[in-house]
């Protein structure tokens, strides 16, 4: 499923959650009208509900979840987390982890570290760092941290699978020994 409007436009890194919800809803293909139709809502009502300055209409949690799902975006979750001084990290898919997938993860970590270092280097060329540069550094740092956490989680999953395999082998050996004794 294609992701819709997941990247903030330039200057939107410091948007608050209400602004992000408004931006996401209006970024849906066909705009708020198409999104409202898909949700089974009046376009005018939804438009008012996503307007950050409107105090007469509020989104329900169910409506907000539909907007996130239909727009296939994590921007709203990221905005909520950012409001609380937190960050969202996508859970990795632990199915069929291969050696190549591990290698790709570690190479991705190195790539993210390099991107983070590049942003810092570029920002410090002028001798001081402005707010926009700091936001870019912070964004790259979070991507780098997320890559490390994903690799760590996958290693943990691999270890758990390895332990499960060891237990299964032990159970098979015990069963074989019992069968040998019984014969």
N, C-alpha and C positions, 0 to 999 in steps of 0.2 A: 504494500500500500504506500503510495507516495506521501511524503511529509509535506504539509502545507504551512507555509509561513513560520518555519521553526526558528529561523535566524532573525534576530532583531536587525532593523536597518541601522545605518550609522547614526549614532547619537541616541540610540534607544537602550543602551546598556544600563542606564540608571532609571528606567521606567519603573513606576510602582505597579503593584499587582493589578489594580483597577485599569491602569493604562494598558497593560499587557493583555488583559481579557478583551478590552475594546479593540486593540490592534489585531488580535488573533481572530475575533469574530468578523471583523471587517476584511481580513485577509483571506477568508474562505472563498473559493472560486464562486463567483456570482454574488459575493458580498453577504451582508446580513440577511437579505431577502431569501437567498438560496439556503442559507443555514437555518433560518427560521422555518422554512418550508420542510426541510428535512427533519427538524425537531417537532413539527406539528404545532408550531407557535405562530402567532401573528408577527409579521416583520416589524411593525411599529412597536409592539410590546418588547420584543427582543432588543431592538435598537435602544429603547429606553433602559432596559435592564443592563446593557453593557456600557452605557454612557457613564463615565466616571463621575460626572458632576450631577447626576440625577439621584435625588434622595427618595423618589416616590415609588420606584420599582427596583426590586432586588432579585438577583439570581438565586435559585435554590441550588443545593449541592448537586442534586440529580441533573439539573440543567447545565451546571458547570462541567460535570463529568461528561455529558453528551458533547459539549463544545470541544473539550479536550479530545474525546474519541473521534468525533467527526472531522476535526481539523488535524488529527494525528500529530499532536504537538506536546512537548514537555515544557514549553515556555511558561505556562501558567504554574505548574508545579515548581519550576525553577524560581519564579517570581515569589511564590509563597515562601519557599525556603530562604531566598535572599532576604526577604523582609524580616526573617527570624535569625539572620546571621548564619544560616546553614547553607549546604549545597546538596544537590541531588546527584546521585551516581547511579547510572543504569546498571541493573543487575545483569550479570553475564549469563549467557545460555550455557549450561553445563553439559548438554547432551553431546555425545560423540566427540570428546575432546581428543584431538590428535596432537602428535609431536609438532607438526607444522603449525597448528593453531597456537601452541605454546610459544614457538619461535616467533610467530607473527606478533603475539602479545608483547614479547620482550623487545622486539624491534620497534613496535609502536611506542613503548615507553621511552626508548632512546630518541625516537623522532620527536615526541612531545617535549622531552627535556631540551632538545636542540632548539625547538620553536620557542620555548620559554626563554632560554638563554639569548636567542636572537632578539626577541622583543625587549629584553632588559638592555642588551648592548645598544640597540638602535635608540632606545629612550634616553640612555645616558650620554649619547654623543654630544648633546647640547650642554651638558653639565648639570642640568636639573631635570626633574621628571614632572610633567604636568598631570592633571587629573585624568585626561583621556588616555595618556600613556600608562598611568598606573592601572586603569581599568583593563587595558589590553594585557598588561603583565599579570594581573590577577586572574583574568580569564584563562590565559595560557597555563598559569600555575594550577588552576583547578583541573584543567584537562590533563596535565601531567600527573597530578595526584590521583585522578580518576583512573588513569591507565595503570598506575601502580596498584591501586586497590583491586581493579579487575583481575590483574595477573595474580595477585595474592589470593583472591577468592577462588580463582580457577585452580591454583595449586592446592588449596584446601579441599576442593571438590575432588581433585585427582587423588589426594591422599585418602580421602574417605572411600573412594572407589577401590583404591588399592587395599585398604583395610577390609572392606567388604569381600573382595576377592580372596584375601588371606583366610578370612573366616570361612568362606564357602569351601576353599580347598581343604581346610582343617576338618570341616564337617564331612567332606567326601572321604578323607583318609580314615576318619573314625568309623564311618559306615563300612568302608572296605575292611578294616580290621575286625569289626563285629561280624561281618559276613565270613571272613576267614576263620574266625573262632567257631562259628556256628557250623561249619562244614566238616 
